[in-house]
Amino acid sequence: MNKEGDIFDKAVTLLKGLIQAHPFESGNRRTAYVVAESFIKLNGGNSKSDNGKNARTLQGIREGYYTDAEIRKWFIKGEIREFKRA
């Protein structure tokens, strides 16, 4: 695991890891989101990612649509481009 980076970098790694590993039968994206948000809060951060479009955004993360930098910006500023399948 990368020990470099701030809490947002680590939250991105945590979120993507849980979503892409698909460790549960269902609820993987929701669980990953709650875990990443909790990680940020427990480490003194403030996430602005709850934009009402989380389900689509998390689907995009699962499908590799977003870069780590985009996901990091989503946590920090609440901004991310709309997920669209190719």
N, C-alpha and C positions, 0 to 999 in steps of 0.2 A: 504494500500500500504506500502511496506517495505521502510522505510526511511534510512535504512543502505545501505552501498555499495557505490561504485564510479559511475561515469557517465556510464561506460560500463555495470555494473550490472543493472543499471536502464534502459539503452537502451535495454538490453536483455528482461527485464520485459515488456517494452513498445512494442517491436517487437512481442514477443510471444502473448501478450494480444490482440493486433490488429489482428494478423493472425488468432488466434484461436477463437476470438469472431465473426469474419466474419461479420462486421457491414454493409458492402456495398454489393450491388448486384454483382459487379465485381471489380477487381483491388485491392483486399484486401492485397495480398502479396506485390505487388509493392508499394502501399500506405504505408503499415507498414514499409517497408524498407526505403523509403524516409523520413518518419517521424523519425525513429530511427537514421538515418544518420544525419539529421538536428539537432536532439536533441544533439547528440555528438558534432557536430561542434559549435552549439550555446553555449555550455557549455565548450568550450575551448579544446575539445578533437580532435583527429585525427584518423579516422577509415581507415583501410586498407582492408575492406571487399569486395571491388569491384574487384572480381577475374574473371569476365567473365562467371561464372557459377552460378550466383545469383538465377536464376529461379529454378534450381534443388535444391539448398541449401534451398531456401525459401519453396519449396514443402516439403522437409525433416523436416523443422521446423514445418510446418502445421501438419505433420503426427506424430510428437513427436519422430522423429528419433534421434535428437541431445539433449544433456544435456545443461543446462545453461552454464556450464563451457566451452563446445565446442563452443557455440555461442559467448561467451565473447572473447575467443581466436581468433575467426574469425574476430571480430571487431578490435581487437588489432594487430594481426599479419597477417591477411589475409589468415590464414590456417584453413582448415576444411576437414574432411574426406569426400570422395565422397558419395553422397546419393544413396543408393541402396534399393529397395523394397525387402522385405523378400519373 
